[in-house]
Amino acid sequence: MRGPPPKPPVIENVTPAPFSGLAAAVGAFVIWGVFPLYLKPMAEVPALQIMAHRVVWCCLLVFGWLAIRGELGAVRAALADRGSRMRLAASATLISINWLLYVWAVNNGHTVEASLGYFINPLLNVVLGVMVLHERLNRAQWLAVSLAALGVIYLTAATAHPPWIALALAVSFGTYGLIRKVVKVDSVPGLATETLLLAPFAIAFLAWCEVRGVGALGHASVGINALLVGSGLITALPLALFAYGARLIPYSTIGIVQYIGPTLQFLIGVFVFREAFTAERAVGFVAIWAALAIYAADGARRMRK
């Protein structure tokens, strides 16, 4: 006798990995792009306190996540290796400088210039690759770097001072990325190790603020208290999304979507915070945007080959 007819296969509605990877990467850069809107309500809190809270709450959150996933061994391994520990201490110092300067810039009316730093950053990475990793540039890359340098020089001449906020953000984040490139530690365990190395200093500073009666947490409004505690999540979440997306989509795609972040920061600075954006500044920005267009087009062309 024949048995019952076989059941038709169940077709599950599964999102393709490349699409989910792209969505994660775009989500990461959107969060980074709108981060000024998160920081601005905390303008009354000193930038150093915001940065210290960001370190402490991010450290707790990331370690909790790694504990749930059973991946705390990666942090122990990173701390046990002297080379990794020293490099991550250096990267922790650089990212703390970057975070502190960015918070100060946004809350002191320099969001537009801060966005310029992250527009410059990809081109600075190219320069660091030549100087440190001895990489070679093609003609398009040399043209892009030269055009961006001319844009920075023009901004310096037009405003009578170099765009030091943008340059400091680009240099600190670019050097941070270079160090993380050579450290064989995954993204989230690396962040956990960095924040663990910074946490004692952050906790000591917050305790000192509390003793002096200038601490914000518990003494500010409910909204600001929530923003301070939530700074850990707003720090860790986009990094986790970026790490997930970068594994699933081509690097050339990352090279394009990374401009979502500074573009949103720029638009928020000009249209939401009403920061000044004169015609003179526009010329310098256009030169740097043209350089980025050349760089992105060259990257897409090489990836197709």
C-alpha positions in Angstrom: 0.0 0.0 0.0 1.1 3.5 -0.7 1.7 5.8 2.2 0.2 9.2 2.5 1.3 11.7 -0.2 4.4 13.7 0.8 3.7 17.1 2.2 4.6 20.1 0.0 7.8 21.8 1.2 7.3 24.8 3.4 8.9 27.9 1.8 10.1 30.2 4.6 10.2 34.0 4.1 13.9 34.5 4.7 15.5 37.8 4.1 18.6 37.4 1.8 21.9 37.9 3.7 23.2 40.6 1.4 20.1 42.7 1.9 20.2 42.2 5.7 23.9 43.2 5.6 23.1 46.3 3.7 20.3 47.2 6.0 22.6 46.7 9.0 25.3 48.9 7.5 22.9 51.6 6.5 21.4 51.5 10.0 24.8 52.0 11.6 25.6 55.0 9.5 22.2 56.5 10.0 22.6 56.2 13.8 26.0 57.8 13.6 24.6 60.5 11.3 21.8 61.6 13.7 23.9 61.3 16.8 24.1 65.1 17.1 20.3 65.1 17.8 21.0 62.8 20.7 23.8 64.9 22.1 22.3 68.4 21.8 19.7 68.0 24.6 22.7 67.3 26.9 24.5 70.6 26.1 24.3 71.7 29.8 26.4 68.6 30.8 30.2 69.1 30.3 31.6 67.1 27.4 34.0 65.2 29.6 31.2 63.9 31.8 29.2 62.8 28.7 32.3 60.9 27.4 32.9 59.3 30.8 29.3 58.1 31.0 29.5 56.8 27.4 32.6 54.7 28.4 31.1 53.3 31.6 27.6 52.4 30.2 29.1 51.1 26.9 31.5 48.9 28.9 28.7 47.4 31.0 26.4 46.8 28.0 29.1 45.2 25.8 30.3 42.9 28.6 26.8 41.9 29.3 26.3 41.0 25.6 29.5 39.0 25.5 28.6 37.2 28.7 25.2 36.1 27.2 27.0 34.9 24.1 29.7 33.1 26.0 32.5 35.2 24.3 34.3 36.7 27.3 37.3 34.5 26.5 38.1 36.8 23.6 38.6 39.7 26.0 40.8 37.6 28.3 42.8 36.6 25.3 43.3 40.2 24.1 44.4 41.3 27.6 46.7 38.3 28.0 48.6 39.1 24.8 51.0 42.0 25.5 51.0 43.3 21.9 47.3 43.3 21.6 46.9 44.9 25.0 49.3 47.7 24.2 47.7 48.4 20.8 44.2 48.4 22.3 45.4 50.8 25.0 46.6 53.1 22.2 43.3 52.7 20.3 41.3 53.3 23.5 43.2 56.6 24.0 42.5 57.7 20.4 38.8 56.8 20.5 38.3 58.6 23.8 39.9 61.8 22.3 37.7 61.4 19.3 34.5 61.0 21.4 35.4 63.9 23.6 36.1 66.3 20.8 33.0 65.3 18.9 30.7 65.8 21.9 32.3 69.2 22.6 32.0 70.2 18.9 28.3 69.3 18.6 27.4 71.0 21.9 29.4 74.2 21.0 27.9 74.8 17.6 30.5 73.1 15.4 28.5 70.2 14.0 29.2 71.2 10.4 33.0 71.2 10.9 32.7 67.9 12.8 31.0 66.4 9.7 33.9 67.6 7.6 36.2 65.5 9.7 34.3 62.3 8.7 34.2 63.4 5.1 38.0 63.7 5.1 38.5 60.5 7.0 38.4 58.0 4.1 40.9 60.0 2.2 43.1 60.3 5.3 43.0 56.5 5.5 44.5 56.3 2.0 47.3 58.6 3.1 47.9 56.5 6.3 48.0 53.4 4.1 50.8 54.9 2.0 52.8 56.3 5.0 52.5 53.3 7.4 51.5 50.3 5.3 53.5 51.3 2.2 50.6 50.9 -0.1 50.6 52.4 -3.5 48.1 54.9 -4.9 46.8 55.0 -8.5 46.2 58.2 -10.4 42.6 58.6 -9.3 43.5 58.2 -5.7 46.3 60.7 -5.9 43.9 63.1 -7.6 41.3 62.6 -4.9 43.9 63.2 -2.1 45.3 66.2 -3.8 41.9 67.8 -4.3 40.9 67.2 -0.7 44.2 68.8 0.5 43.4 71.8 -1.7 40.0 72.0 -0.1 41.5 72.0 3.4 44.1 74.6 2.4 41.3 76.8 0.9 39.2 76.5 4.1 42.3 77.5 6.1 42.9 80.6 4.0 39.2 81.5 3.8 38.6 81.3 7.6 42.1 82.5 8.7 42.6 79.3 10.7 42.8 75.6 9.8 39.7 73.5 10.4 41.3 72.0 13.4 38.2 70.2 14.7 37.7 68.4 11.4 41.4 67.5 11.2 41.7 66.3 14.8 38.6 64.1 14.4 39.9 62.7 11.1 43.4 62.0 12.4 42.2 60.5 15.7 39.6 58.3 14.0 41.9 57.4 11.1 44.8 56.4 13.4 42.3 54.5 15.6 41.1 52.5 12.5 44.7 51.8 11.5 45.5 50.3 14.9 42.4 48.2 14.9 43.2 47.0 11.4 46.5 45.4 12.7 45.1 44.1 16.0 43.7 40.5 15.6 40.7 41.1 17.8 37.1 41.1 16.6 35.0 44.3 16.7 32.9 43.8 19.8 35.5 42.1 22.0 37.9 44.9 20.9 35.4 47.6 22.0 34.9 45.7 25.3 38.6 45.7 25.9 39.0 49.3 25.0 36.2 50.5 27.3 37.5 48.2 30.1 40.9 49.9 29.9 39.2 53.3 30.0 36.5 52.5 32.6 38.7 53.0 35.8 39.6 56.5 34.7 36.0 57.3 33.7 34.6 56.0 37.0 37.2 57.9 39.0 36.3 61.1 37.2 32.6 60.7 37.7 33.2 59.9 41.4 35.3 63.1 41.7 32.5 65.1 40.0 30.0 63.7 42.5 32.2 64.6 45.5 32.5 68.1 44.2 28.8 68.4 43.6 29.0 68.9 39.9 27.9 65.4 38.7 25.0 65.4 36.3 23.6 61.8 36.8 20.9 61.8 39.4 20.9 65.6 39.7 19.7 66.6 36.2 16.2 66.1 34.6 14.8 62.6 34.0 15.4 63.1 30.3 19.1 63.9 30.6 19.6 61.1 33.1 18.1 58.7 30.6 20.3 60.1 27.8 23.4 59.6 29.9 22.6 56.0 30.7 21.5 55.3 27.1 24.8 56.6 25.7 26.2 53.1 26.1 23.5 51.7 23.8 23.9 54.4 21.2 27.6 53.8 21.2 27.6 50.0 21.0 24.5 49.4 18.7 25.8 51.0 15.5 29.2 49.3 15.9 27.5 45.9 16.2 25.3 46.7 13.1 28.4 47.8 11.2 30.4 44.7 12.1 27.5 42.5 11.0 26.9 44.3 7.8 30.6 44.5 6.8 30.8 40.7 6.9 27.9 40.3 4.4 28.3 43.1 1.8 31.3 44.1 -0.5 33.8 46.6 0.9 33.1 48.9 -2.0 29.5 49.1 -0.8 30.7 50.1 2.7 32.9 52.7 1.0 29.7 54.3 -0.4 27.3 54.0 2.4 29.8 55.4 4.9 29.1 58.9 3.6 25.5 58.7 5.0 26.9 59.5 8.5 28.7 62.8 7.7 26.0 63.8 5.2 23.3 63.6 7.9 25.5 65.4 10.4 26.1 68.2 7.9 22.4 68.5 7.1 21.5 68.6 10.8 24.2 71.2 11.5 22.9 73.5 8.7 19.2 73.0 8.7 18.4 71.9 12.3 21.0 73.7 14.4 21.2 76.7 12.0 25.0 76.8 12.0 26.7 79.2 9.6 27.6 77.8 6.2 29.0 80.7 4.1 29.8 80.6 0.4 33.5 80.6 1.3 33.1 77.4 3.3 31.0 75.9 0.6 33.8 76.1 -1.9 36.1 74.1 0.4 33.4 71.5 1.1 32.7 71.1 -2.7 36.4 70.4 -3.3 36.4 67.7 -0.7 33.1 66.3 -1.9 34.5 66.1 -5.5 37.5 64.3 -4.1 35.3 61.8 -2.4 33.3 61.2 -5.6 36.5 60.5 -7.5 37.7 58.1 -4.7 34.3 56.3 -4.5 34.1 55.9 -8.3 37.6 54.5 -8.4 36.9 52.1 -5.6 33.7 50.8 -7.4 35.7 50.4 -10.6 38.4 48.4 -9.0 35.9 46.2 -7.2 34.2 45.4 -10.5 37.5 44.3 -12.0 
